[in-house]
Amino acid sequence: MSATALETNRTTITKQQCGGDLNLYRRMLLIRSCEERLAKSHQRGLVHGACHTYVGQEAIATGVCAHLTREDMVFSTHRGHGHALAKGLEPQQLFAELYGRATGCSRGRGGSMHLFAPEIGMMGTSGIVGPCILQATGAGYSFKLLKQKNVAVAFFGDGAVNNGAFHEGLNMASIWKLPVLFVCENNQFATEVPFAYSAGNPEVAPRGAAYGVPALQVDGNDVLAVAEAAAEATKRAREGGGPTLIECKTYRTRAHAEGMGDFGYRTREEVDRWKSRCPIETFKSHLLENQLAEPGELDAIEKETAALVEAAHQFAENSPMPSKESAAQHVYAETNPKLLPKASGNGAPEKPASDRVLTYMKATLEALTEEFAKNPKLFVLGEGIGVRGGNFATTSGLFEKYGAERLCDTPICERGFVGLACGAAMSGTRPVVDFMFADFVLDGAGEIINQIAKMQYMSSGRLKMPVLLRGCIGIGHSAATHHSGSYYSMYAQFPGLRVVVPATPHDAKGLLKTALNCDDPVLFLEHRELMGTKGPVPSGEYFIEFGKASVVREGTSVTVVALALMVHKTLKACEALAKEGISVELIDPRTVSPLDTETILKSVAKTGRLLIVDESFGPCGIGAEIAAQLADRGFDELDAPIRRLNGVHTPTPYSPALESAVVPDEAAIAQAIRDLVSE
């Protein structure tokens, strides 16, 4: 479909349509007036950071959002002021946000590039190129799963179409027929790099064919052409026809961001030529020439808009700055009281006695199965998790009962389906991403760290992020370097994430149940060598609170903190050491974020010695963090230096002889304990 096919016969427009046209004019004028006032405010220093204006592109946001309801969702990019205003954001909230005030739409946390108003379906803008495409795809998945007739829209620039998120997002939306509009605002430049240079094919619309996505190219400076294209695309989406790619040819007539130079990469003549095609002036002429509006009507709209913008500026300038006390609020969701277990007398979480024995894998499958039955918003994404039931039987038996929408086999596109999971969580569902191996998580690291971990904070707690990211960790089975990583130390550093590393079937089920009921994103890492281990698992429902360590074995001579497989190896070492008169207190943190240092401190106060055993390598690891905290808070309790025993600092080798050489074994653990006790 071409722009020619969408040309509106202007002479057939009647007075009955005039109200809608005046609203289009009013909205475009509001966007332009806000942007020009914000540019002046930036020069005055009222805008404290970047300011990416939308001047010249107003017809696109206006034409698309004219067909959206409050329940439809918009996901935007760094140049998102126009999208927010077109979706219904009040100007005073926009101004206050850019001025860094508490009354801003993101409560002063976001500025120009991070605008959130989920109450009206404005789901956020991002300073990173591409995530909005995946998040809109995720919202589309939510709408499909929940049988809602809503539409998700991703606005992005031409630079994003050379990004993997574009290809992965369009492909997923196509194969699942998701109700998504992909709106490319092709303004000819990605920052300062011409699209004609950066793309082997400098046309965006033809790329839709590669993914089976209907696509069209329109004049992005013609609001009626954009509106007509969007009307057709939204209708198709609501009726189950799937996504549409709309390329809007346009041009930004101000610099990439206020304060940046503009004519080192383009000419004044080129900018002036595009200014002469101003979408607002062109549409104004159209309204007057076709007698669709009187000059006095347009004058009144212009005066009304000017007053509205000035009032927004005054409101923002008079609004208070956020309190310093609010700076660290909404990093995590509020704790759900039902997830808090009763504590036993020694301060460790209660472990109900049970004669029922399950394998680690069966315990986690039971937890997932129970939650699937209770929560229709819960679904799993991953490679081979449908009919196959998962590489480690993590979803065995669920596909037959719940079908492909809730057990969704994905293409091999980890960044894509992690970003989709983010958008799905933002829009009301609860995704589980099954990575198979945690090494594969790294392909989605940007979406996890920059989007999922920060979403609750950036939205001031208005968006929850109930995403579970699970995968196998650990060295064994000659899996070599791309199937053996652990990475919990890396992810534990980032605020907003919960990182869970269970060692027993009992703990695995209780912690997974908690993860599937909390509103924080959880990285749930399962050691491959523990999948077949057996242990008692109560038949009744129970939860294990994050941040509560388990005292696996009580002792008096030395405290050993160990994770995952190292818990089991240390237990075996303890049996031999007991015969030598060495009494080991073994603590399993179970979660590394949050980390329960209180239980470790209490133990060290009793034993006076601390050894940390970790399969992962030592530099910058979780053992270093535990050692630092204990040295800081428990120095007076220590009778000897804190010691660490780690795997060798090397990528994981393949040969069994080499593999065994890089992992601490029972003998090495026992010797490290003896050495520490003798100090």
PANU-145237 format. One line per 4 residues: number of its first residue (from 0); their letters; for each residue x, y, z of C-alpha. Coordinates in nm, 2 decimals. Layout:
N
NUM = a = X:Y:Z | ... .
//
This chain:
679
0 = msat = 0.00:0.00:0.00 | 0.14:0.34:-0.09 | 0.10:0.69:0.02 | -0.09:0.76:-0.31 .
4 = alet = -0.35:0.50:-0.22 | -0.41:0.68:0.11 | -0.45:1.03:-0.04 | -0.76:1.20:0.10 .
8 = nrtt = -0.98:1.37:-0.14 | -0.98:1.70:0.04 | -1.28:1.84:-0.16 | -1.51:1.57:-0.02 .
12 = itkq = -1.45:1.66:0.35 | -1.77:1.81:0.49 | -1.85:2.04:0.78 | -1.95:1.74:0.99 .
16 = qcgg = -1.58:1.64:0.99 | -1.47:1.99:1.09 | -1.48:1.92:1.47 | -1.23:1.63:1.43 .
20 = dlnl = -1.01:1.84:1.21 | -1.00:2.13:1.45 | -0.90:1.88:1.72 | -0.62:1.76:1.50 .
24 = yrrm = -0.51:2.12:1.45 | -0.54:2.20:1.83 | -0.33:1.90:1.92 | -0.05:1.97:1.68 .
28 = llir = -0.04:2.33:1.78 | -0.03:2.23:2.15 | 0.27:2.01:2.08 | 0.45:2.28:1.88 .
32 = scee = 0.38:2.55:2.14 | 0.50:2.33:2.43 | 0.82:2.24:2.25 | 0.90:2.60:2.16 .
36 = rlak = 0.84:2.71:2.52 | 1.05:2.42:2.65 | 1.34:2.52:2.42 | 1.34:2.86:2.58 .
40 = shqr = 1.32:2.71:2.92 | 1.62:2.50:2.84 | 1.81:2.81:2.75 | 1.72:2.96:3.09 .
44 = glvh = 1.84:2.65:3.27 | 1.50:2.54:3.39 | 1.54:2.21:3.20 | 1.83:2.05:3.38 .
48 = gach = 1.93:1.78:3.13 | 1.86:1.69:2.77 | 1.57:1.83:2.59 | 1.47:1.64:2.26 .
52 = tyvg = 1.20:1.84:2.09 | 0.94:1.71:1.85 | 0.92:2.02:1.63 | 0.83:1.93:1.27 .
56 = qeai = 0.69:1.58:1.35 | 0.36:1.68:1.52 | 0.14:1.53:1.25 | 0.25:1.18:1.33 .
60 = atgv = 0.17:1.16:1.70 | -0.15:1.35:1.64 | -0.27:1.14:1.35 | -0.20:0.81:1.52 .
64 = cahl = -0.32:0.89:1.87 | -0.65:1.03:1.73 | -0.76:0.66:1.70 | -0.65:0.54:2.04 .
68 = tred = -0.86:0.50:2.35 | -0.74:0.56:2.71 | -0.69:0.18:2.75 | -0.47:0.16:2.44 .
72 = mvfs = -0.10:0.19:2.52 | 0.18:0.39:2.38 | 0.55:0.31:2.41 | 0.79:0.57:2.30 .
76 = thrg = 1.15:0.68:2.25 | 1.37:0.96:2.37 | 1.19:1.21:2.15 | 0.86:1.15:2.32 .
80 = hgha = 0.71:1.48:2.43 | 0.47:1.48:2.13 | 0.36:1.13:2.19 | 0.28:1.20:2.55 .
84 = lakg = 0.08:1.51:2.47 | -0.11:1.34:2.19 | -0.20:1.05:2.42 | -0.35:1.30:2.66 .
88 = lepq = -0.08:1.41:2.90 | -0.15:1.75:3.06 | 0.11:2.01:2.96 | 0.18:2.11:3.32 .
92 = qlfa = 0.29:1.75:3.39 | 0.52:1.76:3.10 | 0.67:2.09:3.20 | 0.70:2.00:3.56 .
96 = elyg = 0.89:1.68:3.46 | 1.14:1.86:3.25 | 1.19:2.11:3.53 | 1.26:1.82:3.77 .
100 = ratg = 0.96:1.89:3.99 | 0.76:1.66:4.21 | 0.44:1.73:4.01 | 0.60:1.60:3.69 .
104 = csrg = 0.45:1.29:3.52 | 0.75:1.08:3.64 | 0.77:1.27:3.97 | 1.10:1.43:3.86 .
108 = rggs = 1.27:1.10:3.81 | 1.28:1.10:3.43 | 1.31:1.43:3.26 | 1.28:1.47:2.88 .
112 = mhlf = 1.36:1.10:2.79 | 1.16:0.91:3.06 | 0.80:1.02:3.06 | 0.55:0.79:3.23 .
116 = apei = 0.17:0.84:3.26 | 0.03:0.48:3.27 | -0.30:0.62:3.39 | -0.37:0.74:3.04 .
120 = gmmg = -0.19:0.46:2.86 | 0.14:0.65:2.82 | 0.36:0.36:2.92 | 0.70:0.54:2.91 .
124 = tsgi = 0.97:0.68:2.69 | 1.32:0.55:2.69 | 1.67:0.69:2.65 | 1.78:0.36:2.49 .
128 = vgpc = 1.69:0.30:2.13 | 1.47:0.00:2.06 | 1.31:-0.12:2.38 | 0.98:0.05:2.31 .
132 = ilqa = 0.93:-0.18:2.01 | 0.97:-0.49:2.23 | 0.75:-0.35:2.51 | 0.47:-0.27:2.27 .
136 = tgag = 0.50:-0.62:2.14 | 0.47:-0.74:2.50 | 0.16:-0.53:2.56 | 0.01:-0.68:2.24 .
140 = ysfk = 0.08:-1.02:2.39 | -0.10:-0.93:2.71 | -0.40:-0.80:2.51 | -0.41:-1.13:2.32 .
144 = llkq = -0.38:-1.34:2.63 | -0.65:-1.14:2.82 | -0.88:-1.13:2.52 | -0.88:-0.75:2.52 .
148 = knva = -0.95:-0.54:2.21 | -0.68:-0.29:2.28 | -0.39:-0.18:2.07 | -0.03:-0.11:2.15 .
152 = vaff = 0.17:0.15:1.96 | 0.55:0.18:1.94 | 0.69:0.51:1.82 | 1.05:0.50:1.71 .
156 = gdga = 1.30:0.68:1.48 | 1.47:0.56:1.17 | 1.78:0.47:1.37 | 1.59:0.20:1.55 .
160 = vnng = 1.52:0.00:1.24 | 1.89:-0.10:1.22 | 1.87:-0.23:1.58 | 1.80:-0.59:1.67 .
164 = afhe = 1.49:-0.49:1.87 | 1.32:-0.39:1.55 | 1.37:-0.72:1.37 | 1.29:-0.94:1.68 .
168 = glnm = 0.99:-0.73:1.77 | 0.83:-0.73:1.42 | 0.90:-1.11:1.38 | 0.73:-1.20:1.71 .
172 = asiw = 0.44:-0.97:1.65 | 0.39:-1.13:1.31 | 0.40:-1.49:1.41 | 0.16:-1.44:1.70 .
176 = klpv = -0.06:-1.18:1.52 | -0.03:-0.93:1.79 | -0.23:-0.60:1.79 | 0.06:-0.36:1.75 .
180 = lfvc = 0.13:-0.06:1.54 | 0.50:0.00:1.47 | 0.52:0.37:1.37 | 0.86:0.47:1.23 .
184 = ennq = 0.92:0.84:1.23 | 1.18:0.86:0.96 | 1.32:1.20:1.01 | 1.63:1.12:0.80 .
188 = fate = 1.88:1.12:1.08 | 1.97:0.91:1.38 | 2.13:1.17:1.60 | 2.36:1.31:1.34 .
192 = vpfa = 2.41:1.01:1.12 | 2.21:1.02:0.79 | 1.97:0.72:0.74 | 2.08:0.72:0.38 .
196 = ysag = 2.43:0.63:0.50 | 2.35:0.39:0.79 | 2.10:0.17:0.60 | 2.18:-0.06:0.31 .
200 = npev = 1.81:-0.01:0.22 | 1.71:0.34:0.32 | 1.34:0.26:0.30 | 1.17:0.13:0.61 .
204 = aprg = 0.82:0.01:0.49 | 0.96:-0.26:0.25 | 1.12:-0.43:0.55 | 0.78:-0.53:0.68 .
208 = aayg = 0.75:-0.79:0.40 | 1.05:-0.98:0.54 | 0.84:-1.06:0.85 | 0.50:-1.09:0.68 .
212 = vpal = 0.39:-0.76:0.84 | 0.16:-0.53:0.63 | 0.35:-0.20:0.58 | 0.30:0.13:0.42 .
216 = qvdg = 0.48:0.46:0.37 | 0.30:0.79:0.42 | 0.38:1.16:0.42 | 0.46:1.22:0.79 .
220 = ndvl = 0.39:1.59:0.75 | 0.03:1.52:0.64 | -0.18:1.47:0.95 | -0.48:1.34:0.74 .
224 = avae = -0.26:1.08:0.56 | -0.12:0.96:0.89 | -0.46:0.95:1.05 | -0.61:0.74:0.77 .
228 = aaae = -0.32:0.50:0.78 | -0.35:0.47:1.15 | -0.73:0.42:1.13 | -0.69:0.12:0.90 .
232 = atkr = -0.40:-0.03:1.11 | -0.59:0.01:1.44 | -0.90:-0.15:1.29 | -0.70:-0.45:1.17 .
236 = areg = -0.53:-0.49:1.51 | -0.86:-0.48:1.71 | -1.01:-0.74:1.48 | -0.73:-0.98:1.53 .
240 = ggpt = -0.55:-0.91:1.20 | -0.21:-0.85:1.36 | 0.05:-0.58:1.34 | 0.12:-0.30:1.09 .
244 = liec = 0.44:-0.11:1.01 | 0.38:0.25:0.92 | 0.68:0.45:0.79 | 0.61:0.83:0.82 .
248 = ktyr = 0.85:1.04:0.61 | 0.92:1.36:0.81 | 1.20:1.58:0.94 | 1.29:1.74:1.27 .
252 = trah = 1.36:2.10:1.22 | 1.54:2.17:1.54 | 1.87:2.01:1.66 | 1.88:1.66:1.78 .
256 = aegm = 1.87:1.80:2.13 | 1.86:2.16:2.25 | 2.20:2.31:2.28 | 2.36:2.09:2.02 .
260 = gdfg = 2.51:2.21:1.69 | 2.28:2.15:1.39 | 2.47:2.24:1.07 | 2.78:2.02:1.08 .
264 = yrtr = 2.59:1.73:0.93 | 2.30:1.91:0.74 | 2.26:2.24:0.57 | 2.05:2.54:0.65 .
268 = eevd = 1.89:2.52:0.31 | 1.77:2.16:0.38 | 1.62:2.26:0.71 | 1.45:2.57:0.56 .
272 = rwks = 1.31:2.36:0.28 | 1.15:2.12:0.54 | 1.03:2.42:0.75 | 0.84:2.54:0.44 .
276 = rcpi = 0.65:2.20:0.46 | 0.55:2.26:0.82 | 0.27:2.02:0.91 | 0.08:2.28:1.11 .
280 = etfk = 0.09:2.56:0.86 | 0.00:2.32:0.58 | -0.30:2.19:0.76 | -0.41:2.54:0.86 .
284 = shll = -0.40:2.64:0.50 | -0.60:2.33:0.41 | -0.87:2.41:0.67 | -0.91:2.77:0.54 .
288 = enql = -0.89:2.69:0.17 | -1.16:2.42:0.20 | -1.37:2.64:0.43 | -1.35:2.39:0.71 .
292 = aepg = -1.27:2.66:0.96 | -1.30:3.03:1.00 | -1.00:3.24:1.06 | -1.15:3.35:1.39 .
296 = elda = -1.19:2.99:1.51 | -0.82:2.92:1.44 | -0.72:3.24:1.61 | -0.92:3.14:1.92 .
300 = ieke = -0.75:2.80:1.93 | -0.41:2.97:1.90 | -0.48:3.21:2.19 | -0.62:2.93:2.40 .
304 = taal = -0.32:2.72:2.34 | -0.07:3.00:2.42 | -0.25:3.06:2.75 | -0.25:2.69:2.83 .
308 = veaa = 0.12:2.66:2.77 | 0.20:2.97:2.97 | -0.01:2.83:3.26 | 0.18:2.50:3.23 .
312 = hqfa = 0.51:2.68:3.25 | 0.40:2.88:3.56 | 0.27:2.57:3.73 | 0.59:2.39:3.67 .
316 = ensp = 0.82:2.67:3.78 | 0.61:2.72:4.10 | 0.60:2.34:4.18 | 0.83:2.20:4.45 .
320 = mpsk = 1.13:1.99:4.39 | 1.10:1.62:4.50 | 1.20:1.56:4.86 | 1.54:1.40:4.91 .
324 = esaa = 1.37:1.13:5.11 | 1.19:1.01:4.79 | 1.52:0.95:4.60 | 1.53:0.58:4.69 .
328 = qhvy = 1.16:0.50:4.69 | 0.99:0.25:4.45 | 1.31:0.06:4.38 | 1.12:-0.25:4.49 .
332 = aetn = 0.75:-0.32:4.53 | 0.59:-0.33:4.87 | 0.61:-0.68:5.03 | 0.30:-0.89:5.00 .
336 = pkll = 0.21:-1.00:5.35 | 0.10:-1.35:5.24 | 0.46:-1.42:5.13 | 0.60:-1.38:5.47 .
340 = pkas = 0.65:-1.71:5.66 | 0.63:-1.76:6.03 | 0.98:-1.75:6.18 | 1.12:-2.02:6.40 .
344 = gnga = 1.27:-1.95:6.74 | 1.63:-1.92:6.61 | 1.55:-1.65:6.36 | 1.57:-1.89:6.06 .
348 = pekp = 1.26:-1.94:5.85 | 1.05:-2.23:5.95 | 1.08:-2.55:5.75 | 0.77:-2.77:5.79 .
352 = asdr = 0.85:-3.13:5.85 | 0.76:-3.36:5.56 | 0.79:-3.72:5.47 | 0.72:-3.64:5.10 .
356 = vlty = 1.04:-3.65:4.89 | 1.07:-3.48:4.55 | 1.35:-3.40:4.32 | 1.45:-3.04:4.28 .
360 = mkat = 1.31:-3.03:3.93 | 0.97:-3.18:4.04 | 0.95:-2.93:4.33 | 0.98:-2.63:4.10 .
364 = leal = 0.74:-2.78:3.84 | 0.49:-2.83:4.12 | 0.52:-2.47:4.22 | 0.47:-2.35:3.86 .
368 = teef = 0.18:-2.59:3.81 | 0.00:-2.46:4.13 | 0.04:-2.10:4.02 | -0.08:-2.17:3.66 .
372 = aknp = -0.40:-2.31:3.80 | -0.46:-2.00:4.01 | -0.35:-1.72:3.78 | -0.47:-1.69:3.42 .
376 = klfv = -0.24:-1.40:3.37 | 0.07:-1.62:3.41 | 0.24:-1.74:3.10 | 0.59:-1.88:3.00 .
380 = lgeg = 0.81:-1.78:2.72 | 1.11:-1.98:2.60 | 1.26:-2.21:2.35 | 1.11:-2.56:2.36 .
384 = igvr = 0.89:-2.50:2.66 | 0.57:-2.58:2.48 | 0.51:-2.93:2.35 | 0.85:-3.04:2.45 .
388 = ggnf = 0.81:-2.92:2.82 | 1.14:-2.75:2.85 | 1.50:-2.86:2.82 | 1.50:-2.96:3.19 .
392 = atts = 1.13:-3.05:3.21 | 1.06:-2.71:3.37 | 0.71:-2.69:3.20 | 0.64:-3.06:3.16 .
396 = glfe = 0.26:-3.13:3.12 | 0.15:-2.77:3.11 | 0.11:-2.73:2.74 | -0.14:-3.01:2.71 .
400 = kyga = -0.36:-2.83:2.97 | -0.31:-2.46:2.89 | -0.21:-2.44:2.52 | 0.02:-2.23:2.32 .
404 = erlc = -0.07:-1.88:2.44 | 0.03:-1.96:2.80 | 0.32:-2.19:2.70 | 0.47:-1.99:2.42 .
408 = dtpi = 0.76:-2.13:2.22 | 0.98:-1.85:2.10 | 1.22:-1.79:1.82 | 1.59:-1.78:1.93 .
412 = cerg = 1.58:-1.40:2.01 | 1.66:-1.36:2.38 | 1.67:-0.98:2.37 | 1.34:-0.98:2.19 .
416 = fvgl = 1.14:-1.20:2.43 | 1.29:-1.04:2.74 | 1.18:-0.70:2.61 | 0.84:-0.85:2.53 .
420 = acga = 0.82:-0.98:2.89 | 0.89:-0.63:3.02 | 0.60:-0.49:2.81 | 0.37:-0.77:2.91 .
424 = amsg = 0.44:-0.71:3.28 | 0.38:-0.34:3.23 | 0.04:-0.41:3.07 | -0.10:-0.65:3.34 .
428 = trpv = 0.02:-1.00:3.28 | 0.29:-1.21:3.46 | 0.55:-1.35:3.23 | 0.80:-1.63:3.31 .
432 = vdfm = 1.11:-1.63:3.08 | 1.27:-1.97:3.07 | 1.63:-1.93:2.94 | 1.73:-2.29:2.96 .
436 = fadf = 2.09:-2.18:3.05 | 2.17:-1.86:3.23 | 2.44:-1.78:2.98 | 2.17:-1.70:2.74 .
440 = vldg = 2.04:-1.44:2.98 | 2.33:-1.22:2.87 | 2.18:-1.16:2.53 | 1.89:-0.99:2.71 .
444 = agei = 2.11:-0.80:2.96 | 2.02:-0.46:2.83 | 1.65:-0.52:2.86 | 1.69:-0.66:3.21 .
448 = inqi = 1.92:-0.39:3.35 | 1.80:-0.08:3.17 | 1.43:-0.16:3.15 | 1.30:-0.44:3.37 .
452 = akmq = 1.51:-0.35:3.68 | 1.44:0.03:3.66 | 1.07:0.03:3.55 | 0.91:0.05:3.89 .
456 = ymss = 1.15:0.32:4.00 | 1.11:0.53:3.68 | 0.73:0.51:3.70 | 0.73:0.60:4.07 .
460 = grlk = 0.58:0.27:4.15 | 0.28:0.30:3.92 | 0.41:0.02:3.70 | 0.48:-0.32:3.86 .
464 = mpvl = 0.73:-0.56:3.71 | 0.63:-0.92:3.80 | 0.88:-1.09:3.56 | 1.04:-1.42:3.65 .
468 = lrgc = 1.37:-1.49:3.46 | 1.49:-1.85:3.52 | 1.78:-2.05:3.39 | 2.04:-2.31:3.48 .
472 = igig = 2.37:-2.22:3.62 | 2.68:-2.41:3.72 | 2.98:-2.62:3.60 | 2.93:-2.98:3.52 .
476 = hsaa = 2.85:-3.23:3.24 | 3.14:-3.09:3.03 | 2.91:-2.82:2.91 | 3.20:-2.58:2.85 .
480 = thhs = 3.21:-2.21:2.86 | 2.87:-2.11:2.70 | 2.65:-2.34:2.92 | 2.82:-2.31:3.26 .
484 = gsyy = 2.80:-1.95:3.38 | 2.64:-1.84:3.71 | 2.62:-1.46:3.69 | 2.44:-1.40:4.02 .
488 = smya = 2.71:-1.17:4.14 | 2.68:-0.95:3.83 | 2.30:-0.92:3.86 | 2.29:-0.87:4.24 .
492 = qfpg = 2.46:-0.54:4.19 | 2.16:-0.38:4.01 | 1.89:-0.21:4.22 | 1.54:-0.34:4.14 .
496 = lrvv = 1.63:-0.70:4.08 | 1.58:-1.00:4.31 | 1.84:-1.27:4.26 | 1.76:-1.62:4.40 .
500 = vpat = 1.99:-1.92:4.41 | 1.82:-2.22:4.58 | 2.01:-2.53:4.69 | 1.74:-2.78:4.79 .
504 = phda = 1.40:-2.89:4.66 | 1.23:-2.75:4.96 | 1.38:-2.41:4.91 | 1.34:-2.41:4.53 .
508 = kgll = 0.97:-2.46:4.56 | 0.91:-2.21:4.84 | 1.13:-1.94:4.67 | 0.97:-2.00:4.33 .
512 = ktal = 0.62:-1.96:4.48 | 0.73:-1.63:4.63 | 0.88:-1.52:4.30 | 0.55:-1.60:4.12 .
516 = ncdd = 0.35:-1.39:4.36 | 0.57:-1.08:4.41 | 0.57:-0.77:4.20 | 0.95:-0.74:4.16 .
520 = pvlf = 1.15:-0.89:3.87 | 1.33:-1.21:3.99 | 1.63:-1.38:3.85 | 1.58:-1.74:3.95 .
524 = lehr = 1.90:-1.94:3.90 | 1.90:-2.32:3.93 | 2.22:-2.52:3.95 | 2.21:-2.79:3.68 .
528 = elmg = 2.39:-3.05:3.90 | 2.11:-3.01:4.16 | 1.81:-3.09:3.93 | 1.80:-3.45:4.02 .
532 = tkgp = 1.87:-3.42:4.39 | 1.60:-3.52:4.63 | 1.47:-3.38:4.95 | 1.16:-3.33:5.17 .
536 = vpsg = 0.89:-3.10:5.02 | 0.57:-3.03:5.22 | 0.25:-3.10:5.03 | 0.08:-2.78:5.16 .
540 = eyfi = 0.13:-2.43:5.01 | 0.42:-2.24:5.16 | 0.64:-1.94:5.07 | 1.00:-1.86:5.16 .
544 = efgk = 1.07:-1.49:5.21 | 1.35:-1.34:5.01 | 1.64:-1.22:5.21 | 1.62:-1.49:5.48 .
548 = asvv = 1.92:-1.73:5.49 | 1.89:-2.09:5.60 | 2.10:-2.23:5.88 | 2.17:-2.56:5.72 .
552 = regt = 2.38:-2.70:6.00 | 2.46:-2.55:6.34 | 2.81:-2.54:6.47 | 3.06:-2.36:6.70 .
556 = svtv = 3.40:-2.37:6.54 | 3.36:-2.18:6.21 | 3.09:-2.03:6.00 | 3.08:-2.13:5.63 .
560 = vala = 2.86:-1.95:5.38 | 2.79:-2.15:5.07 | 2.56:-2.13:4.77 | 2.39:-2.38:4.54 .
564 = lmvh = 2.60:-2.69:4.48 | 2.86:-2.57:4.72 | 2.61:-2.62:5.01 | 2.60:-2.99:4.94 .
568 = ktlk = 2.97:-3.02:4.89 | 3.03:-2.84:5.22 | 2.79:-3.06:5.40 | 2.99:-3.37:5.30 .
572 = acea = 3.31:-3.20:5.41 | 3.14:-3.12:5.75 | 3.08:-3.49:5.81 | 3.45:-3.56:5.79 .
576 = lake = 3.55:-3.26:5.99 | 3.32:-3.35:6.27 | 3.53:-3.66:6.34 | 3.82:-3.42:6.38 .
580 = gisv = 3.64:-3.21:6.64 | 3.57:-2.92:6.40 | 3.21:-2.80:6.44 | 3.09:-2.62:6.13 .
584 = elid = 2.79:-2.39:6.11 | 2.67:-2.38:5.75 | 2.46:-2.10:5.61 | 2.29:-2.09:5.28 .
588 = prtv = 2.19:-1.73:5.19 | 1.94:-1.87:4.93 | 1.90:-1.52:4.78 | 2.20:-1.30:4.70 .
592 = spld = 1.97:-0.99:4.64 | 1.85:-0.93:4.90 | 2.14:-1.07:5.11 | 2.07:-1.18:5.47 .
596 = teti = 2.39:-1.05:5.65 | 2.21:-1.05:5.98 | 2.20:-1.43:6.00 | 2.57:-1.45:5.90 .
600 = lksv = 2.66:-1.19:6.16 | 2.48:-1.38:6.43 | 2.67:-1.69:6.34 | 3.01:-1.52:6.33 .
604 = aktg = 2.94:-1.38:6.67 | 2.92:-1.74:6.79 | 3.21:-1.90:6.59 | 3.45:-1.61:6.54 .
608 = rlli = 3.55:-1.73:6.20 | 3.41:-1.70:5.85 | 3.48:-1.89:5.52 | 3.28:-1.82:5.21 .
612 = vdes = 3.26:-2.10:4.95 | 3.15:-2.01:4.60 | 3.18:-2.21:4.28 | 3.19:-1.88:4.08 .
616 = fgpc = 3.52:-1.70:4.05 | 3.64:-1.46:4.32 | 3.71:-1.11:4.18 | 3.41:-0.88:4.23 .
620 = giga = 3.20:-1.18:4.34 | 2.93:-1.23:4.60 | 3.19:-1.36:4.84 | 3.37:-1.03:4.82 .
624 = eiaa = 3.05:-0.85:4.91 | 2.98:-1.08:5.21 | 3.34:-1.04:5.33 | 3.32:-0.66:5.30 .
628 = qlad = 2.99:-0.64:5.49 | 3.11:-0.87:5.77 | 3.44:-0.69:5.80 | 3.26:-0.36:5.83 .
632 = rgfd = 2.99:-0.48:6.08 | 3.14:-0.78:6.25 | 3.51:-0.70:6.28 | 3.50:-0.71:6.66 .
636 = elda = 3.35:-1.06:6.65 | 3.62:-1.21:6.43 | 3.91:-1.41:6.57 | 4.07:-1.47:6.23 .
640 = pirr = 4.07:-1.31:5.89 | 3.78:-1.38:5.66 | 3.87:-1.63:5.40 | 3.72:-1.71:5.06 .
644 = lngv = 3.73:-2.03:4.85 | 3.63:-1.98:4.49 | 3.65:-2.14:4.15 | 3.94:-2.06:3.93 .
648 = htpt = 3.92:-1.72:3.75 | 3.88:-1.86:3.40 | 3.62:-1.94:3.14 | 3.49:-2.29:3.20 .
652 = pysp = 3.68:-2.56:3.01 | 3.53:-2.87:2.84 | 3.75:-3.17:2.93 | 3.64:-3.34:3.26 .
656 = ales = 4.00:-3.32:3.38 | 4.01:-2.95:3.33 | 3.65:-2.89:3.45 | 3.72:-3.06:3.78 .
660 = avvp = 4.03:-2.85:3.83 | 3.84:-2.52:3.83 | 3.57:-2.60:4.09 | 3.62:-2.64:4.46 .
664 = deaa = 3.56:-3.00:4.57 | 3.49:-3.15:4.92 | 3.86:-3.20:4.99 | 3.95:-2.84:4.91 .
668 = iaqa = 3.66:-2.72:5.12 | 3.76:-2.93:5.42 | 4.12:-2.81:5.39 | 4.02:-2.45:5.38 .
672 = irdl = 3.81:-2.50:5.69 | 4.10:-2.67:5.87 | 4.34:-2.39:5.77 | 4.10:-2.12:5.90 .
676 = vse = 4.03:-2.30:6.23 | 4.41:-2.33:6.29 | 4.47:-1.95:6.25 .
//
